[in-house]
Amino acid sequence: MQCCEPVYEFDDGVLFSLCLLEFLSAISFTKKGVFALIFFWIGASAQIRYSISEELKEGTVIGNVAKDLTIDLSTLKERGFRIVSGSNEPLFQLNQNDGILYVNRKIDREEVCERSTVCLVNLKTVLENPLEIHYVSVEVLDVNDHSPSFPEKEKRLEISESALPGARFQLQAARDPDGGIYSVQQYKLSQNDNFRIEVKDRGEDRKMPILILQKQLDRESAKNHRLLLTAIDGGKPARSGTIEIIVEVLDVNDNSPVFTKDVYSVMLGENSPVGATLQAARDPDGGIYSVQQYKLSQNDNFRIEVKDRGEDRKMPILILQKQLDRESAKNHRLLLTAIDGGKPARSGTIEIIVEVLDVNDNSPVFTKDVYSVMLGENSPVGATVIQVKATDLDEDANGEIIYSFGNGVDDKLLRLFGLDPNTGELTVKGLIDYEVNNIYDIDIQASDKGPVPLTTDKSVIVKIIDVNDNAPEIEVTSFSKAIPEDSRPGTTVALISVNDLDSGLNGKVLCSVMEDLPFKLMSSLQDNMYSVVTKLPLDREKVSQYDLTIVATDQGHPPLSSVKTISVVVSDVNDNSPEFSLSPYTFYVTENNEPGASVFSVSASDRDIDENAFISYHILRDSGEENKWASFLNLNSENGNIFALKSFDFETLKTFKFQVVATDSGIPSLSSNVTVNVFILDQNDNAPVILYPVIANGSAAGEVTDHSLFALDRYTGQIRTLRSFTETDETENKLVILVKDNGNVSLSATATVIINVVEPKEAFAASDVKSAVKDEEENSVTFYLIITLMSVSALFIISIIVLIVMQCSKAPDDSSKYLQDVNYDGTLCHSIQYRSGDKRYMLVGPRMSIGSTIAPGSNGNTLVVPDHRRSASGEVRSLKRPVQESPTDQCSAESLCMSLMMAYYSHYVC
């Protein structure tokens, strides 16, 4: 056994060799005549070869391809296991359920391969997801289902009886559609004495029968001969075909006249007339002096014979002892001498000139033993291929030659080539295509014009030179409908086969991708087979479809190329989370909204498509403090609209936030969340409330006294006198105070204040009386005020104590940190006005110089003093300097702080 070393190539380009025993294979025979020979190639793709006989019935099982390739049967249908074929009615089919390869229609080997020695049908099987290709070869074995047949049932030949033994007569060959051993292997001729058959083998199942004359014909013995030629193939049992050959024998002048009697006796009178013919030499002498003998000059072809008829009558007869050949000598000159018996003898001579007459005994002879010529394909019609020449030693009509195609030339050759019968010039008659046939063996005959023409045949070998006249053909053998965007580099996208009908460099094809795209071509073990693979990661969100232009260029001169564009669709993978249009969201909602109404909405988008981009929303509801207000909201999961389940009150809740989650429908799903900040906007839905004076039964209507005595501060609510009271002034003044806010729709409240003008003593008494009357009404309000004042006072006292402790506990060396305020004049009380909302208030505190402010974080004793020094550029700088405090002035600083705090406290208590 021999060890073969095939080389295999993986998809990633790794090569390895595997030594297999040539006959280590799975061999099986079936009753239906299927012979399966399976070779396993281990690598990126496996090669399987089956052998079957032709003429199998439709549906005949060839083999289980999936099993032989060790492919999981459960995935065949899902992965689209199929044969890639361009034929409308393929010869074979694959069952996607079990992977069995079966005959799709009856196969005629002669139709599929047309006389090829080996008939191989190459199949490409494809699986997708991932894309794989496997090569399967099915050899169709020939069956002896055809008998040899001749073009005619009867063949007539005319052969002259003068034809010499060895003369050859070419016959038409029998044709057998079968090939190999089932083609015509031999010819047999029926039993006869004159002819035999000889077979000339021209290869490719072309055996030419030649009839050879082995014994000269005699028309006088038989005018014709009937022969039966049988062509036999090599089958077991053998098949045969026959043709009847009728040989008509043509007459030639090969018989002399024959007298009816051996002796004629006649009486001749002496007075016979002059003119009698004598054949012998005459000698007047008689007896021994008459003609006694004849001598012929030396030669190879003739001799003399003397017939003695008595009475001095010796007749010379010239006898041909060696066949004449006019082509060697056209005539012969002989000297015949007649000698008498005298002593000395006398003689007489005669010159005999023999003219040799020509007969057609020479066949034409070609000037060359072998005729071979190179012819470029696509040669124009009428172009000369070659000129053959033959000569004939005969003369006249016997030496004139005409040329013709031999009996074995079929109609295809007759449509391609023409032959001039007079000159032997072979010319182009039809389209010469190298791809159809690259060599032609043309049989040409040269025949003379003799009564019985003699023929000689010669083969002319015409080799076709390939011309680069065929552009490469690009065929997409297998193509995935779409490739996922998360495919790794090196993933096979498509399989492409390239075919160029030309040969050599003209048929060598190189493929490339035109554009700079994330794809590349990789060649495979099969010639002119390429795979399109990814070379970079794909992103459908950037490019969803690629138009791949593949260029195939041959290496001919000039090169020819073909272009094919395939569209590669990138399928979506759920690799993008939903993205909100804003992050975070901020919404402003007016209080007193209608419960159940949509208050705002969120929106997210997903760069994926289809199900991967279908987004649903929900509110994150957990126990966290941040999402506790989410229970008052409801979210439409489809469009992101958010509804309030209750009405918001600015006075109760001013702001809150929660989180919304957007989730796509991909597998697995992806999600993202966003924080939503909600601010409640105030509406003017509360009227002002007058806290003091407290009115038990609401406002009392009454006349308003002259306002010239009193003035009302619009922002603080303080009532002040404008002038001193006089005796003419009323002792009781009624003032109606209107309090209103600044809302779009203003709300208001009123209070009536009665002012009695009394003497100082009476004022105190009246005040006590009135206080006693109103104590009961104000008990509740006073109680709350007392609690509030006590709380504030306690906090204030604690703050003072802490401040004093902190100031007194500072080290003396820290005193340098402070500067004295040069603008402090020792006055503690001055008024400071401030505004809160639409109301104004006045604070009383220590006086500070204009332009000084209390610095934040300075513990109350640090002032910001403007620095009025100018820089060189003329700018005014501000200098923040702490007030310097010496140890002896520490108490003064504490007094200042206490005075400030007392001022603020006094104002708050008021």
FENFEN-V136357 format. One record per residue. NEAR is the number of other C-alpha atoms within 8 Angstrom. Layout:
BEGIN
NEAR  NEAR
END
This chain:
BEGIN
5  5  8  8  8  7  8  13  13  10  7  6  6  7  8  7  8  9  8  8  9  9  5  7  9  8  8  7  8  7  5  6  9  11  12  14  11  10  10  9  9  8  8  8  11  11  11  13  12  14  12  13  12  12  9  11  8  9  8  9  8  12  9  10  10  12  10  8  8  6  8  8  10  6  7  15  9  6  10  10  14  10  10  10  8  4  5  4  4  9  9  9  11  11  9  11  8  9  14  13  13  14  15  10  10  11  10  8  13  9  7  8  9  8  8  7  6  5  11  9  8  8  11  11  12  14  13  10  5  8  11  8  9  10  12  12  12  12  12  12  10  10  9  9  5  8  10  16  11  12  6  6  8  8  9  8  8  9  10  11  12  9  10  9  9  7  9  10  8  10  10  10  11  11  9  13  10  13  12  7  9  14  14  16  11  9  11  9  10  7  5  7  6  9  10  10  11  8  10  8  8  8  6  4  10  9  13  13  13  12  12  13  13  11  9  11  11  9  11  5  5  9  10  9  9  8  12  10  12  11  15  14  16  11  9  4  4  8  12  11  12  11  12  11  12  12  12  11  15  11  8  7  4  4  4  4  4  4  5  4  5  5  4  5  4  4  4  5  5  4  4  6  5  4  4  5  4  5  5  8  7  6  9  5  6  8  6  9  11  13  15  12  9  11  9  10  7  5  7  6  9  10  10  11  8  10  8  8  8  6  4  11  9  13  10  10  8  8  8  8  8  7  6  7  8  10  7  5  9  10  9  9  8  12  10  12  11  13  13  14  11  8  5  4  8  9  8  7  8  7  8  8  8  8  7  11  6  7  6  13  8  8  11  16  9  12  8  5  5  7  9  8  10  8  10  9  12  8  10  7  9  7  8  9  10  8  9  11  8  10  10  14  8  13  9  6  9  14  15  10  13  12  14  10  10  10  9  9  10  6  6  6  9  9  9  11  11  10  11  10  9  7  10  12  12  13  13  16  10  8  11  10  10  12  7  5  8  11  8  8  8  12  13  12  12  15  13  16  13  10  6  10  10  12  12  12  10  9  10  12  11  12  11  14  10  11  10  13  5  8  11  16  9  12  7  9  10  9  8  9  6  8  11  9  12  8  9  8  9  9  9  11  13  13  13  13  11  13  10  14  8  13  9  6  8  15  15  10  13  8  9  9  12  8  6  5  7  9  10  11  11  8  8  10  7  5  5  10  12  12  13  13  14  14  9  8  11  9  10  11  7  5  8  10  9  10  8  12  11  12  12  15  13  16  13  10  6  6  10  12  10  11  9  8  8  8  8  12  10  15  10  10  9  12  6  8  11  16  8  10  8  5  7  8  10  8  9  8  10  10  12  8  10  8  9  8  9  9  9  8  8  10  8  10  10  14  8  12  9  6  8  15  14  10  13  12  14  10  11  10  8  6  6  6  5  8  13  11  10  11  7  8  11  11  11  10  9  7  8  12  12  13  13  14  10  10  10  11  11  11  6  6  9  10  8  10  11  14  11  12  12  13  13  16  13  10  6  6  10  13  10  10  8  11  11  12  12  11  11  14  10  9  9  10  4  5  10  10  5  10  5  5  7  7  8  5  4  6  8  6  5  6  5  9  7  6  7  6  9  9  10  8  8  6  8  8  7  6  8  7  8  8  5  5  6  5  5  4  6  7  8  8  11  12  10  10  8  8  9  10  9  7  8  5  6  9  12  10  11  10  13  11  9  8  9  7  8  7  6  6  6  8  10  8  8  8  8  8  8  8  8  8  7  8  8  7  7  9  8  7  7  8  8  8  8  8  8  8  9  8  8  8  8  8  8  9  8  8  8  9  8  8  8  9  8  8  9  7  6  7  6  6  5  7  11  9  9  11  10  8  9  4  6  9  5  5  8  10  9  9  8  8  8  8  8  7  5  6  9  11  10  8  11  11  13  12  11  8  7  4  6  10  8  10  9  5  5  9  6  8  11  12  14  12  12  10  9  7  6  9  8  5  5  6  7  9  10  8  8  9  10  12  12  11  14  8  7  6  8  11  7  7  10  10  8  11  10  9  11  11  8  8  13  11  9  8  9  6  6  4
END
